Amino acid sequence: MQTKKFENIPLAVLDLAPINEGSNAAQSFKNSAELAQHVEKWGFNRYWLAEHHNMPGIGSSATSVLIGHIAGATETIRVGSGGIMLPNHAPLVIAEQFGTLETLYPGRIDLGLGRAPGSDQATAYALRRTLQSSGDDFPEQVAELEEYFSGNTSARVQAYPGAGLNIPLWLLGSSGFSAQLAAFKGLPFSFASHFAPDYTMQALQLYHQNFKPSAALKEPYAMVGVNVIAADSQERAEWLATSQQQQMFSLMRGMPTMLKAPIDRLEDVWSDREIAMFREKLETESMIVGTPDVVREKLRNFILKTRANEVIINSQIFHQEDRLRSYEIVADLME
């Protein structure tokens, strides 16, 4: 199906495979497949899954496995990682995994790469068995990964499958580091404005000002993340948003939980200081909560401000029917 656009901008989905309180990962994966099938039908451009570890409310830890599940449940939508946290892995393993995915689903796989661990220090150690890889060697890891895909037959180590395959590489970031690296290498860049809104404009400016054309990309291409909770009434949208709010504060407290059901009164579970902090965050352009009209206006303003080439939408919503409806509302705004 042809990709639809909003304000001439394609839209994508960022899925953390939320695991609801009282549910399990099996149901989460069924929900993700259902959502992917719907957004494909509604004209979204791509569907990305994010790597996180040791978080009971996020089911996408084995990201490449889940990408295969989603790609197998859909037909045309691009499926990829938003992202793979490369310091957690040997680049050869990622080349082989995504070489396999591209072989199974040709022309549909994206490989987005991040340099953060996606976890706490203890979990990072459990993943790597060493903390020598801190993210500082991320540029070298990206170069090694590119070499595996290059098809260089003289290299001593080859990625089978993977060698010679044209798998789009993206760099992801929540600061200026990956923005500058993406610009230097001439790669597309995706900024996590949905959780780092204060650094959005600075990072995008660095990317655009320093971009060097490459074989992969002639002009800069930036995709920007945004949280959207849409419903048919403002009251319901704000009620649904309390699930994501609770999850964000559990992370801030260092006590991650499963995705909780919406609540009527934040005052019952949060301090006044926490509520004030989140109210301030809610007012940023990267957190859009409301009716179709509210979403249309705020999403348009977000695109105008960021000059995004594409927007990727995160919607942590407890009830599957409300999650589907939120993305359907966004789809109805597309041309």
FENFENTA-V557012 format. One record per residue. N is the residue number from 1. RES is the residue in one letter. BURIAL is b if it has 9 or more other C-alpha atoms within 8 Angstrom, else e. Layout:
BEGIN
N_RES_BURIAL / N_RES_BURIAL
END
This chain:
BEGIN
1_M_e / 2_Q_e / 3_T_e / 4_K_b / 5_K_b / 6_F_b / 7_E_e / 8_N_e / 9_I_b / 10_P_b / 11_L_b / 12_A_b / 13_V_b / 14_L_b / 15_D_b / 16_L_b / 17_A_b / 18_P_b / 19_I_b / 20_N_b / 21_E_b / 22_G_e / 23_S_e / 24_N_b / 25_A_e / 26_A_e / 27_Q_b / 28_S_b / 29_F_b / 30_K_e / 31_N_b / 32_S_b / 33_A_b / 34_E_e / 35_L_b / 36_A_b / 37_Q_b / 38_H_b / 39_V_b / 40_E_b / 41_K_e / 42_W_b / 43_G_b / 44_F_b / 45_N_b / 46_R_b / 47_Y_b / 48_W_b / 49_L_b / 50_A_b / 51_E_b / 52_H_b / 53_H_b / 54_N_e / 55_M_b / 56_P_b / 57_G_b / 58_I_b / 59_G_b / 60_S_b / 61_S_b / 62_A_e / 63_T_b / 64_S_b / 65_V_e / 66_L_b / 67_I_b / 68_G_b / 69_H_b / 70_I_b / 71_A_b / 72_G_e / 73_A_b / 74_T_b / 75_E_e / 76_T_e / 77_I_b / 78_R_b / 79_V_b / 80_G_b / 81_S_b / 82_G_b / 83_G_b / 84_I_b / 85_M_b / 86_L_b / 87_P_b / 88_N_b / 89_H_b / 90_A_e / 91_P_b / 92_L_b / 93_V_e / 94_I_b / 95_A_b / 96_E_b / 97_Q_b / 98_F_b / 99_G_b / 100_T_b / 101_L_b / 102_E_b / 103_T_e / 104_L_e / 105_Y_b / 106_P_e / 107_G_e / 108_R_b / 109_I_b / 110_D_b / 111_L_b / 112_G_b / 113_L_b / 114_G_b / 115_R_b / 116_A_e / 117_P_b / 118_G_e / 119_S_b / 120_D_e / 121_Q_e / 122_A_e / 123_T_b / 124_A_b / 125_Y_b / 126_A_e / 127_L_e / 128_R_b / 129_R_e / 130_T_e / 131_L_e / 132_Q_e / 133_S_e / 134_S_e / 135_G_b / 136_D_e / 137_D_e / 138_F_b / 139_P_e / 140_E_e / 141_Q_b / 142_V_b / 143_A_e / 144_E_b / 145_L_b / 146_E_e / 147_E_b / 148_Y_b / 149_F_b / 150_S_b / 151_G_b / 152_N_b / 153_T_e / 154_S_e / 155_A_e / 156_R_e / 157_V_e / 158_Q_e / 159_A_b / 160_Y_e / 161_P_b / 162_G_b / 163_A_b / 164_G_b / 165_L_b / 166_N_e / 167_I_b / 168_P_e / 169_L_b / 170_W_b / 171_L_b / 172_L_b / 173_G_b / 174_S_b / 175_S_b / 176_G_b / 177_F_e / 178_S_b / 179_A_b / 180_Q_b / 181_L_b / 182_A_b / 183_A_b / 184_F_b / 185_K_b / 186_G_b / 187_L_b / 188_P_b / 189_F_b / 190_S_b / 191_F_b / 192_A_b / 193_S_b / 194_H_b / 195_F_e / 196_A_b / 197_P_b / 198_D_e / 199_Y_b / 200_T_b / 201_M_e / 202_Q_e / 203_A_b / 204_L_b / 205_Q_e / 206_L_b / 207_Y_b / 208_H_b / 209_Q_e / 210_N_b / 211_F_b / 212_K_b / 213_P_b / 214_S_b / 215_A_e / 216_A_e / 217_L_b / 218_K_b / 219_E_e / 220_P_b / 221_Y_b / 222_A_b / 223_M_b / 224_V_b / 225_G_b / 226_V_b / 227_N_b / 228_V_b / 229_I_b / 230_A_b / 231_A_b / 232_D_b / 233_S_e / 234_Q_b / 235_E_e / 236_R_b / 237_A_b / 238_E_b / 239_W_b / 240_L_b / 241_A_b / 242_T_b / 243_S_b / 244_Q_b / 245_Q_b / 246_Q_b / 247_Q_b / 248_M_e / 249_F_b / 250_S_b / 251_L_b / 252_M_e / 253_R_e / 254_G_e / 255_M_e / 256_P_b / 257_T_b / 258_M_b / 259_L_b / 260_K_b / 261_A_b / 262_P_b / 263_I_e / 264_D_e / 265_R_e / 266_L_b / 267_E_e / 268_D_e / 269_V_e / 270_W_e / 271_S_e / 272_D_e / 273_R_e / 274_E_b / 275_I_b / 276_A_e / 277_M_e / 278_F_b / 279_R_e / 280_E_e / 281_K_e / 282_L_e / 283_E_e / 284_T_e / 285_E_b / 286_S_b / 287_M_b / 288_I_b / 289_V_b / 290_G_b / 291_T_b / 292_P_b / 293_D_e / 294_V_b / 295_V_b / 296_R_b / 297_E_e / 298_K_b / 299_L_b / 300_R_b / 301_N_b / 302_F_b / 303_I_b / 304_L_e / 305_K_e / 306_T_b / 307_R_e / 308_A_b / 309_N_b / 310_E_b / 311_V_b / 312_I_b / 313_I_b / 314_N_b / 315_S_b / 316_Q_b / 317_I_b / 318_F_b / 319_H_e / 320_Q_e / 321_E_e / 322_D_b / 323_R_b / 324_L_b / 325_R_b / 326_S_b / 327_Y_b / 328_E_b / 329_I_b / 330_V_b / 331_A_b / 332_D_e / 333_L_b / 334_M_b / 335_E_e
END
